[in-house]
Amino acid sequence: MKYRRIALTLLLLVGALPFFISEYQASYSHPIDALMDSSLKQTDELYQVKQVIVSSKRKDEVIFFYLNNDESVTAAFVSKGLFGWKNGLQVTGSSSKISDVETNQFAKSHITVSNRIKFGLIASTDIADIRVDEEQATILPLDFYVSSSSPEKKIKLWYAISDDFSQNSKVEFLNAQGEIMVE
């Protein structure tokens, strides 16, 4: 009976060995390495990193926002695995290029990823706050990352991260007085 347990244990270890090897080979010591290596392997321009804009770390996960070769914003999830960081889901934030966002245009279309993140672009100086299901979004000016042909065009990335956004989340764009501009 004792030898059967040992034999079964050895069989399980040998059977699991390919899994551990593949996990080890797909892992990186830093989250940015996982993102960049995945980007180099992509043939689709939407997922190739041109410039990282910002990252946000939550628990064992880092969410990167970056400009791709097509000049649209992409979000990528990198999670901590058994042996290090692994690249996960990537989604483009807009089907149009950043340069196509019109002045004073609100991001009426936004992206939801696994009910955890919503993000989009705005090009309005009137927007002071964005709320997604009462959660305050982060607004990041992209002036440093994107050169605009018109100086009055101030493009900003907005994003909100939560563990439980619904597919029908309420997104509100508010001005400095707290009035809802677009819902």
C-alpha positions in Angstrom: 0.0 0.0 0.0 2.9 2.4 0.9 4.5 1.8 -2.5 1.3 2.5 -4.3 1.1 5.9 -2.7 4.7 6.7 -3.6 4.2 5.5 -7.2 1.0 7.6 -7.4 2.8 10.6 -6.0 5.7 10.2 -8.5 3.2 9.8 -11.4 1.4 13.0 -10.4 4.7 14.9 -10.1 5.9 13.7 -13.5 2.5 14.4 -15.1 2.5 18.0 -13.6 6.1 18.7 -14.7 5.1 20.0 -18.2 2.7 22.4 -16.6 5.3 23.8 -14.2 7.9 24.1 -17.0 5.4 26.1 -19.2 4.4 28.3 -16.3 8.1 29.0 -15.6 8.9 29.8 -19.2 5.9 32.2 -19.5 6.8 34.1 -16.4 8.9 37.3 -15.8 10.4 38.9 -12.8 8.9 42.3 -13.5 5.4 43.2 -14.9 6.7 45.5 -17.6 8.9 42.6 -19.0 5.7 40.5 -19.4 4.0 43.3 -21.2 6.8 44.1 -23.5 7.6 40.5 -24.4 4.0 39.8 -25.2 4.0 43.0 -27.4 7.0 41.9 -29.4 5.3 38.6 -30.2 2.1 40.3 -31.5 1.7 40.7 -35.2 -1.4 42.9 -34.8 -0.5 46.6 -34.4 -3.3 47.0 -31.9 -1.3 45.1 -29.3 2.2 46.3 -29.9 3.4 48.8 -27.3 4.6 52.1 -28.7 4.7 53.9 -25.4 3.4 53.0 -21.9 1.3 55.8 -20.4 0.4 54.6 -16.9 0.0 51.5 -14.8 -2.1 50.7 -11.8 -1.3 47.9 -9.3 -4.0 46.1 -7.5 -3.3 43.0 -5.4 -1.3 40.6 -7.6 -2.3 42.4 -10.8 -0.9 45.4 -12.8 -3.0 47.1 -15.4 -1.0 49.0 -18.0 -2.4 51.6 -20.4 -0.3 52.2 -23.5 -0.3 53.7 -26.9 -0.1 51.1 -29.6 1.4 51.5 -33.1 -2.1 52.5 -34.4 -2.1 55.5 -31.9 -5.1 54.2 -29.9 -5.1 53.4 -26.2 -4.8 49.8 -25.1 -5.2 48.3 -21.6 -3.3 45.2 -20.6 -3.6 43.0 -17.5 -0.4 41.4 -16.1 -0.9 39.1 -13.2 1.4 37.5 -10.7 1.6 33.7 -11.3 3.4 30.9 -9.6 6.8 31.8 -10.9 6.5 35.5 -11.7 4.5 37.9 -13.8 2.4 36.8 -16.8 0.7 38.8 -19.5 -3.1 38.4 -19.6 -5.9 40.0 -21.4 -5.3 43.0 -23.7 -8.1 45.2 -25.1 -8.0 48.3 -27.3 -9.8 51.3 -25.8 -10.8 52.9 -29.0 -11.3 51.9 -32.6 -10.1 55.3 -33.7 -6.8 56.9 -33.4 -6.2 59.5 -30.6 -5.7 62.1 -33.3 -9.3 61.5 -34.4 -10.8 62.6 -31.1 -12.6 65.9 -31.7 -12.2 68.9 -29.4 -14.9 69.1 -26.7 -15.9 65.5 -27.5 -16.8 63.3 -24.6 -15.9 59.6 -24.6 -19.5 58.4 -25.1 -18.2 54.9 -25.9 -16.1 53.2 -23.3 -14.6 49.8 -22.8 -15.5 47.4 -20.1 -13.1 44.6 -19.4 -14.3 41.7 -17.2 -16.4 44.1 -15.1 -13.2 45.4 -13.5 -12.2 48.4 -15.6 -13.8 51.0 -17.7 -11.8 53.6 -19.7 -12.1 56.0 -22.6 -10.8 59.3 -24.0 -12.1 62.9 -23.6 -11.0 66.1 -25.4 -12.8 68.6 -23.2 -11.5 71.2 -20.8 -15.0 71.4 -19.2 -14.8 68.0 -17.6 -13.5 68.1 -14.0 -14.7 64.7 -12.8 -15.9 61.4 -14.1 -17.9 58.9 -12.1 -18.6 55.3 -12.9 -21.3 53.8 -10.7 -20.4 56.5 -8.1 -16.7 55.5 -8.2 -14.4 58.4 -9.1 -12.4 57.8 -12.3 -8.8 58.8 -12.7 -8.2 61.4 -15.4 -4.8 61.6 -17.0 -3.8 64.3 -19.5 -2.0 62.8 -22.5 -0.3 66.0 -23.7 3.1 64.5 -22.7 2.4 61.4 -24.8 0.5 62.7 -27.8 1.4 65.8 -29.8 -1.7 67.6 -31.0 -1.9 69.7 -34.2 -4.3 72.1 -32.4 -3.2 73.5 -29.0 -6.7 73.8 -27.7 -7.2 70.1 -28.1 -6.4 68.6 -24.7 -6.9 64.8 -24.9 -7.2 62.9 -21.6 -7.4 59.3 -20.7 -9.9 58.4 -18.0 -10.2 55.1 -16.2 -12.0 53.5 -13.3 -11.1 50.2 -11.7 -13.4 48.1 -9.5 -14.1 44.5 -8.7 -17.7 44.6 -9.6 -18.8 47.0 -12.4 -21.9 46.0 -14.2 -22.2 45.9 -18.0 -24.8 48.7 -17.7 -22.7 50.9 -15.4 -23.6 54.5 -15.2 -20.9 56.8 -16.5 -21.3 60.5 -15.7 -19.1 63.4 -16.9 -19.2 66.4 -14.5 -18.0 70.0 -14.8 -16.2 71.9 -12.0 -19.6 72.9 -10.4 -20.5 69.2 -10.1 -23.2 69.4 -12.8 -23.6 66.4 -15.0 -22.6 67.3 -18.6 -23.1 63.9 -20.2 -24.5 60.8 -18.8 
